[in-house]
Amino acid sequence: MKSLKISLSIAFWTFSILFLFSCSGNHKPDKDGYYSEEKFVDSLNVGRKGKTKVEFEKFRHGKNGDVFVTLNVYDLKEIWVETKGSMFHTWELKNSFRFIKDGITGLDVQISDFNNDGFNDMTYQSGIAGRGGNVIMTLFLYKPENKDFIHIRNSENYPNLSFNSKLNCINSVILTGSTTTAFLKIKKDSLDEFARVDVSDKIVVEEKDSTGKFKIIEEKLFKGNDDDFYKIFRNYKPLEY
C-alpha cells in the first residue's frame, strides 16, 4: 500500500512538472474571437534560474485563423508583508511582447545560452520556410543587469540558429539551392553577419571587410558527399565542420 502511494505521488508530480512547462491552451474564445491554443511556462531554466519566469502563449482567431504569440517575462521579487511579519516572494512583471505568428507550427520553445554569459536565453519557432528545412526562430537574450530579455529584432532573417562555441558566435544555416552557413555576432538588439560559407558545386567563403562589404577569401570545388553538403561549418578560416 505504501509503495502504491509513493507511485501515485511520483505520477502526480511528474504530471505537474510537465504541465508547468508546456500545455494546451483554453479553447474558449475571448471577446475578440481569439482562443488560447498553446502555452509554455518555465521558471527553472531561463535567465536567473529559479528567479526568472517566462510565459509564452499562442492565440488563434476562431473564424479567420489569424495567430499571434505573447510573451510575459517575470522576475522573482521579495516583499515584506507587515501584517505577516515576514518576507514573501512574488513574480514581478518585467516585460511583455506580442508577435504575429504563422498558423502551422507550434511554439517549440528552445532554451540555450546563445552568448556564452552563463545565463540561458530562448527562442520560439515563429515560422518555417524552404520546404520545411528552414526553421524560423525568434531569439531573446537575457540581460542579467536588467533582469529582463531583449528581443533580437532581425533573428527571423537567419533560420536554424545555434551557438558556435569555437568562435563564440551564432551560426545560421540557410537552405536554398545551396547550403549557406552564416557567422553572426550580437550587436545591441541585432545579429550582425561577419562571414559566410556557401556550398553548391563549389565552396565560396566570404568575410566582411572594414568597409562593411563582403569579400571572397577562398573558393574551391566541393568534393564532399550528400551529408557534407548539409553540414554546419564551425570555422571559416580555415574551413572546419
Secondary structure, DSSP 8 states (H G I E B T S, - for coil): -HHHHHHHHHHHHHHHHHHHHEEE---S--TTSEEEEEEEEESSSSBSTTTEEEEEEEEEETTT--EEEEEEEEEEEEEEETTTTEEEEEEEEEEEEEEE--SSS----EEE-SSSSSSBEEEEEEEEETTTTEEEEEEEEEETTTTEEEE-TTGGGS-SEEEETTTTEEEEEEESSSEEEEEEEEETTEEEEEEEEEESSEEEEEEE-TTS-EEEEEEEE----HHHHT---SEETTEE-
